[in-house]
Amino acid sequence: VTIAVRTLASPEDWEAAKAIRFEVFVDEQHVPADLELDDLDAMARHWLAWDGETAVGTARAVRKDFGWKIGRVAVRRDWRGRGVGQSLMRAIMDAARRAGVRELQLESQTHALAFYERLGFVAEGPEFDDAGIPHRLMRLALAA
Ligand SMILES: CC(C)(COP(=O)(O)OP(=O)(O)OC[C@H]1O[C@@H](n2cnc3c(N)ncnc32)[C@H](O)[C@@H]1OP(=O)(O)O)[C@@H](O)C(=O)NCCC(=O)NCCS
C-alpha cells in the first residue's frame, strides 16, 4: 500500500485521529476511556497516515525542553505489518529535523520496543506501568 502521512488539516481529521486511538487503545488494549484523551492533545501536533481516503494510523508529538515527546502511536489492526507505523514515525522524525529538534523521546509499550529500535530509538531505564501496560523510555538524538 502507498501511505501518505499528513498533519491534521480539518476538524474531521481530528475526529478520525480520535477514532483510531479509541479503536486501538480503548477497545483493543483496554486503556480506560477517560485516560485516552488528555490535556496535551490541545498543545500537541497530530499526524494521520492515509491509505487513499482511509485514515489508518495516527500519532502525536508534544514540545518539551529536550525536544519532542512522541506518543499515542496507533495503526488500525487490519493495516499493521505493512509499514504504516514506520511511515508515520519517519514523517514525524523528518518534521522534527526540519524544526531543528535535537532529541525525540517516547514511552514504548514493551512489546513495541523492536519497532522503535528499527528507527534508531534506544531504550533506557527500567520498565514501568502506564494504564496497566508495561512501558520503557526510549530516546533518539537527531543530528544538528
Ligand atoms: C506498534 C504499531 C504502531 C506498529 O505499526 P505497524 O504499522 O504494524 O508497523 P510496521 O508495519 O511499520 O512495522 C515495522 C516493523 O516493526 C515490526 N513491528 C511492528 N509491530 C511490532 C511489535 N508490536 N513488536 C515488535 N515488532 C513490531 C514489524 O515486524 C516490522 O518489521 P518487518 O518489516 O521486518 O516485518 C502497531 O502495531 C500498533 O498500532 N499497535 C497497537 C498500538 C500500540 O501498541 N502502539 C504502540 C504504543 S507505544
The ligand as a Gaussian input file, in Angstrom:
#p B3LYP/6-31G(d) Opt

LIG

0 1
 C        3.220000      -0.710000      17.116000
 C        2.494000      -0.324000      15.834000
 C        2.246000       1.165000      15.829000
 C        3.391000      -0.706000      14.648000
 O        2.758000      -0.292000      13.451000
 P        2.821000      -1.175000      12.117000
 O        2.259000      -0.377000      11.014000
 O        2.270000      -2.511000      12.366000
 O        4.400000      -1.313000      11.950000
 P        5.197000      -1.543000      10.614000
 O        4.441000      -2.360000       9.651000
 O        5.715000      -0.239000      10.130000
 O        6.346000      -2.416000      11.240000
 C        7.659000      -2.193000      11.005000
 C        8.470000      -3.266000      11.674000
 O        8.313000      -3.283000      13.080000
 C        7.919000      -4.592000      13.485000
 N        6.865000      -4.486000      14.450000
 C        5.666000      -3.962000      14.287000
 N        4.960000      -4.043000      15.406000
 C        5.745000      -4.652000      16.294000
 C        5.578000      -5.062000      17.614000
 N        4.439000      -4.846000      18.273000
 N        6.605000      -5.663000      18.220000
 C        7.754000      -5.885000      17.568000
 N        7.962000      -5.538000      16.296000
 C        6.962000      -4.934000      15.677000
 C        7.373000      -5.291000      12.300000
 O        7.700000      -6.661000      12.384000
 C        8.047000      -4.617000      11.151000
 O        9.207000      -5.307000      10.812000
 P        9.255000      -6.082000       9.397000
 O        9.020000      -5.026000       8.345000
 O       10.616000      -6.665000       9.392000
 O        8.155000      -7.075000       9.455000
 C        1.174000      -1.105000      15.683000
 O        1.439000      -2.464000      15.813000
 C        0.079000      -0.708000      16.675000
 O       -0.638000       0.250000      16.472000
 N       -0.067000      -1.489000      17.750000
 C       -1.097000      -1.246000      18.744000
 C       -0.883000       0.050000      19.486000
 C        0.459000       0.101000      20.115000
 O        0.897000      -0.829000      20.768000
 N        1.135000       1.220000      19.918000
 C        2.456000       1.433000      20.446000
 C        2.342000       2.348000      21.588000
 S        3.978000       2.586000      22.289000

